[in-house]
Amino acid sequence: MAIRCRTCNESFPTEEDYGLHKRDSPSHTYCWHCDEDFRSLASLEEHYAQSSRHAFCQYCKKHMQSLRKLEDHWEDCHHWCASHEKFFQGESDLAGHYEEHPDHPYCDACGCCCSETDIYEHYDNTKHPECDECDQLFATQALLNTHMLIAHNHCPQCNLFFRSISHLDTHFASRRHQPALVTCPGDDCGRSFHKASDLLQHFQSETCLPYTKLERAGIVVESPREDSSPRSSSSSRTSSPQQSLPAHIAS
């Protein structure tokens, strides 16, 4: 018995011939995978987008190899948050969403918030400078240098460690270092000081970008305490935690 196509008013001898007609005819919008015929291209694309049998991007009108590939494509091209299954209008909107929701991962060193997939790529591709004394990561080398200077009383020129920041100041004031300068790592600052303690007071003034970073991280800027414990020499590396936290600028 012949099969009649209601759309085209044509007859076909077999189901196979009728199926080939629906697939190939420009009069039909047919999903071969699901064996469904749709009235319009928009209806077919809506079917692709809503059906779990299709990995279809409704924005690019393209099919992907798998649903996982589709989500990767959305994250890369369409500002998609997989955790909340939500699209955003632009990169800045997505970044703001990441910052507002604590369930998203972020980088301790530079504060970058992103998806779980992207955070691993961020760690692989971004080699943050690391403190050899406490294993903390920093956004820039300048921030690490300042951390070493204040938190670990370290002279970068001589690679020496001192008992306290006042001992470091005395070392800077020696003939060997005059006129030694330490520079604020703030992006919009760049002021230089003759003493590490002066740099610390600069942070305490709350007028510079590093202090803002410290404040956001919940770190209180305090004056360093004098370390009364003896050391074998001024150049020995410390194995105990330092008392001062103000140079954890990149946290």
C-alpha positions in Angstrom: 0.0 0.0 0.0 1.4 3.4 -1.0 2.4 5.9 1.7 1.2 9.4 1.1 3.2 12.5 2.3 0.6 15.0 3.6 3.1 17.9 3.3 4.0 17.3 -0.4 1.0 15.3 -1.5 3.3 12.6 -3.0 3.0 8.8 -2.7 5.9 6.4 -1.9 5.9 2.6 -2.2 7.7 1.8 1.1 8.5 3.3 4.5 12.2 3.5 3.5 11.4 5.6 0.4 9.1 7.8 2.5 11.9 8.3 5.0 14.4 9.2 2.4 12.0 11.7 1.0 11.5 13.4 4.4 15.3 13.6 4.9 16.2 14.9 1.4 13.2 17.1 0.5 13.5 20.8 1.1 9.8 20.8 2.0 10.6 18.9 5.2 12.5 19.8 8.4 13.3 16.3 9.5 15.3 14.8 12.4 16.7 11.6 11.0 18.1 10.5 14.4 14.7 10.7 16.1 12.6 10.0 13.0 10.5 13.2 13.6 9.3 15.7 11.1 8.9 19.4 12.1 6.9 22.2 10.6 9.8 24.7 10.5 13.5 25.0 10.9 13.0 26.9 14.1 11.0 23.9 15.5 13.7 21.5 14.5 16.4 23.6 16.1 14.3 23.8 19.3 14.0 20.1 19.3 17.8 19.7 18.9 18.4 22.1 21.8 15.9 20.5 24.2 16.6 16.8 23.4 19.3 15.1 25.4 19.9 12.9 22.3 21.5 15.9 20.6 24.6 17.9 21.5 23.4 21.0 19.7 24.5 24.7 20.2 21.5 26.9 19.7 23.8 29.9 19.3 26.1 28.6 16.6 23.6 26.2 15.1 26.2 23.4 15.2 26.2 19.9 16.5 29.0 18.7 18.8 30.3 15.2 19.3 29.0 14.8 22.8 27.2 16.7 25.6 30.6 17.1 27.3 32.0 18.7 24.2 28.9 20.9 24.0 29.4 22.2 27.6 33.1 22.9 26.8 32.1 24.8 23.8 29.6 26.9 25.8 32.2 27.7 28.4 34.7 28.7 25.8 32.4 30.7 23.5 29.2 31.6 25.2 29.9 32.6 28.8 28.3 29.5 30.3 28.4 28.5 34.0 28.1 24.8 34.2 27.6 24.7 37.9 24.5 26.9 37.7 23.5 26.0 34.1 23.3 29.6 33.2 24.4 31.8 30.3 25.7 35.3 30.7 25.9 38.2 28.2 29.6 38.8 28.4 32.9 37.9 30.0 32.6 40.5 32.7 29.1 39.3 33.7 30.4 35.8 34.0 33.4 36.9 36.1 31.1 38.8 38.4 28.9 35.7 38.8 32.0 33.7 39.8 33.0 36.3 42.4 29.5 36.5 43.9 29.1 32.7 44.4 31.6 31.1 46.9 31.0 27.6 45.4 33.2 28.6 42.4 37.0 27.9 42.7 39.5 30.8 42.7 43.2 31.3 42.6 44.7 32.3 46.0 47.6 34.0 44.4 45.9 36.4 42.0 42.2 36.2 43.0 41.1 34.9 39.6 37.6 33.3 39.8 36.6 30.8 37.1 35.1 27.4 36.4 36.5 24.2 37.8 37.8 23.3 34.3 39.5 26.7 33.8 41.1 26.9 37.3 43.3 23.8 36.4 44.3 25.4 33.1 45.0 28.6 35.0 47.4 26.8 37.4 49.0 25.0 34.5 49.5 28.1 32.3 50.2 30.7 35.0 53.4 30.1 36.9 52.9 32.2 40.0 56.1 33.1 41.9 56.4 31.0 45.1 57.9 31.8 48.5 60.6 29.2 49.4 60.1 29.9 53.1 56.3 29.4 53.4 55.2 28.0 50.0 52.8 30.9 49.4 52.1 31.9 45.8 52.0 35.5 44.6 50.5 37.2 41.6 53.8 38.9 40.6 57.5 38.7 41.4 57.4 42.2 42.9 54.8 41.1 45.5 56.9 38.0 46.3 59.9 40.3 46.8 58.0 42.5 49.2 56.7 39.5 51.1 60.2 38.2 51.5 61.4 41.6 52.6 58.8 42.2 55.4 57.5 38.8 56.3 60.9 37.1 56.3 63.3 40.0 56.9 65.2 39.1 53.7 67.7 41.2 51.9 67.3 40.5 48.2 70.7 41.9 47.2 72.7 39.7 49.6 70.2 36.9 50.0 70.5 37.1 53.8 67.8 36.7 56.4 67.7 38.8 59.6 66.2 38.4 63.1 63.8 41.3 62.8 62.9 44.2 60.5 65.0 46.6 62.6 68.0 44.4 62.0 67.2 44.4 58.3 67.0 48.2 58.4 70.4 48.4 60.1 71.8 46.2 57.3 70.3 48.4 54.7 71.9 51.5 56.3 75.4 50.0 56.2 77.9 51.3 53.7 77.5 48.2 51.6 74.0 49.2 50.8 73.8 53.0 50.7 71.6 54.2 49.2 69.6 51.0 49.4 65.9 51.4 48.4 62.8 49.2 48.8 59.9 49.9 46.4 56.2 49.6 47.0 54.8 47.0 44.6 51.5 48.8 44.2 50.5 49.2 40.5 49.8 52.9 40.9 52.4 53.7 43.5 56.0 52.8 43.0 57.3 54.9 46.0 60.7 54.0 47.3 61.9 53.9 50.9 65.3 53.6 52.6 64.0 51.2 55.3 61.8 48.1 55.3 60.0 49.6 58.3 59.1 52.7 56.3 57.5 50.5 53.6 55.5 48.8 56.4 54.3 52.2 57.7 53.3 53.0 54.1 51.1 49.9 54.0 49.6 50.9 57.4 48.6 54.2 56.0 45.9 52.4 54.0 46.5 54.6 51.0 48.0 52.1 48.6 46.7 49.2 46.5 48.6 46.5 48.4 46.7 47.4 51.6 43.4 47.1 49.7 44.4 43.6 48.7 45.3 42.7 52.3 42.0 44.1 53.5 40.0 42.0 51.0 41.9 38.9 52.1 41.1 39.6 55.8 44.7 40.1 56.8 45.4 42.8 59.4 48.4 45.0 58.9 50.3 45.0 62.2 53.7 46.2 63.2 56.3 43.4 63.3 57.4 42.1 66.7 61.0 41.9 67.6 62.2 38.3 67.5 64.2 37.7 70.7 65.1 34.1 69.8 68.8 33.8 69.0 70.1 32.7 65.6 73.3 31.1 64.7 74.0 33.8 62.1 72.3 36.6 60.3 72.4 34.6 57.1 70.7 31.5 58.4 67.3 30.6 56.9 64.4 30.6 59.4 62.4 27.4 59.9 59.7 29.0 62.1 56.8 31.2 61.0 57.4 34.9 61.0 55.3 37.2 63.2 54.5 39.7 60.5 51.8 39.2 57.9 51.6 42.5 56.0 53.5 41.3 52.9 51.0 38.6 52.0 49.8 41.1 49.4 48.7 38.7 46.6 46.5 36.5 48.7 
